[in-house]
Amino acid sequence: MQPMVFSFETLTEYGGLGLDYSYSAAVAEELGNINCGAIPMAIGVQTDMATPALAKFGSDKLKKEFLAPSISGDKVACLGVSEVGSGSDVASIKTKAARKGDDLIINGGKMWTTNGAQADWMCCLVNTSDGKPHVNKSLVCLPMDSPGITVAKKIEKIGMWSSDTAQIFFEDVRVPRSHIIGEEGQGFTYQMIQFQEERLYAAILVLVPLEKMIADTIAYARDRKIFGKPVLDNQTVHFTLAELQTELELLRSAVYRAVALYVKGQDVTKLASMCKLKAGRLVRETSDKCLQYWGGMGFTQDVLISRMYRDMRLVSIGGGADEVMLSIICKFMDTLPKPGK
Ligand SMILES: Cc1cc2nc3c(=O)[nH]c(=O)nc-3n(C[C@H](O)[C@H](O)[C@H](O)COP(=O)(O)OP(=O)(O)OC[C@H]3O[C@@H](n4cnc5c(N)ncnc54)[C@H](O)[C@@H]3O)c2cc1C
């Protein structure tokens, strides 16, 4: 397998700017200023979730065909990992790509695919053999206009309304074998590496919304008077907001440290998983506690805090649920039960 160290400079020939990952992180943080979770998520699928494996491990031909137009914005990418029966347990996916001459014939389907209803291509995880589940998978660049692909439905969600989430079926979809990213059979490993950027992105993305939720709540609670004084003047209110702000600063430090280490080429799987776990929990806690101080107004569609409450709930589920993050952290801490003991 290729080493973890990856130079973004190599992407200039495909239209990249040759900047390191910290610039990507800065963009992700700035996208948090969009007053919703869905648009930054949809952009992140293109920049940090469906394309990193192709950029790191793909052939020159594949990068020209799929990465270059994704960088220029001419093609929309989506990531097809999750299936109806496999979300947390990625190794258990059922979609199969059978070899036929120089082609692959794909059957199965994907679930929860962000951008899936409008994407031009999918970075799709498939089983390319019947071997052991961690070495029988490949990531494939799948053009979404291939015959046999059906976007079955757009899924109705409690939040993230401005991002489409699709269920997709594959029936005898034919793609050239040369569309496999990197080495055949290494797809699971590549996807685990690709997840690092997805999880970092998710953690970076919540920083500005957290800041905004707290700031907006301070402004509202200062203005809103009950029992003859501002809501904010109750110690339980301003102490709670101070706690949340402190937690935010700790998350920010961990995220920036993870980004700095990643730029140096280090494997940040453990730290990125910790950041994603903490990000998910903190946005839930912050949106819930802040919404409370808005009273009935917090329960309306008219204020940002209610949208944050709905949209940000996904952070603890998408890209690996909190429990999956905990399992990864446990593996690094060597705390999991040993087989046979
Ligand atoms: C809006 C949205 C967008 C998405 N976008 C994409 C996308 O673009 N591409 C893609 O491939 N997927 C996408 N997903 C799928 C997402 O990654 C999965 O939903 C997620 O990984 C959880 O899988 P699952 O839904 O199948 O839940 P399950 O795997 O059924 O898990 C259910 C719950 O079990 C718990 N759990 C999991 N593991 C453990 C454990 N070890 N111990 C105890 N409890 C555990 C967790 O609480 C988890 O939420 C998206 C999902 C949503 C909702």
The ligand as an ORCA input file, in Angstrom:
! r2SCAN-3c Opt
* xyz 0 1
  C     -28.637     12.503      6.129
  C     -27.679     11.370      5.947
  C     -26.691     11.449      4.976
  C     -25.827     10.374      4.770
  N     -24.925     10.433      3.737
  C     -24.216      9.311      3.412
  C     -23.425      9.267      2.219
  O     -23.317     10.253      1.478
  N     -22.794      8.116      1.909
  C     -22.853      7.007      2.699
  O     -22.233      5.993      2.368
  N     -23.595      7.005      3.848
  C     -24.281      8.140      4.201
  N     -25.055      8.153      5.345
  C     -25.142      6.936      6.150
  C     -24.486      7.057      7.505
  O     -23.088      7.021      7.408
  C     -25.069      5.907      8.351
  O     -26.420      6.257      8.641
  C     -24.300      5.661      9.614
  O     -23.031      5.126      9.330
  C     -25.059      4.699     10.549
  O     -25.433      3.549      9.861
  P     -26.955      3.036      9.941
  O     -27.840      4.186      9.663
  O     -27.081      1.860      9.078
  O     -27.141      2.645     11.451
  P     -26.819      1.210     12.077
  O     -25.529      0.695     11.541
  O     -28.042      0.365     11.939
  O     -26.589      1.599     13.601
  C     -27.684      2.002     14.424
  C     -27.114      2.541     15.698
  O     -26.428      1.525     16.397
  C     -25.489      2.108     17.267
  N     -24.205      1.407     17.157
  C     -23.398      1.307     16.097
  N     -22.289      0.609     16.395
  C     -22.391      0.258     17.702
  C     -21.578     -0.451     18.616
  N     -20.406     -0.962     18.240
  N     -22.006     -0.593     19.887
  C     -23.189     -0.088     20.286
  N     -24.010      0.612     19.461
  C     -23.625      0.782     18.188
  C     -25.355      3.571     16.890
  O     -26.018      4.381     17.836
  C     -26.054      3.624     15.555
  O     -26.620      4.903     15.305
  C     -25.906      9.233      5.590
  C     -26.884      9.170      6.599
  C     -27.773     10.200      6.758
  C     -28.840     10.052      7.802
*
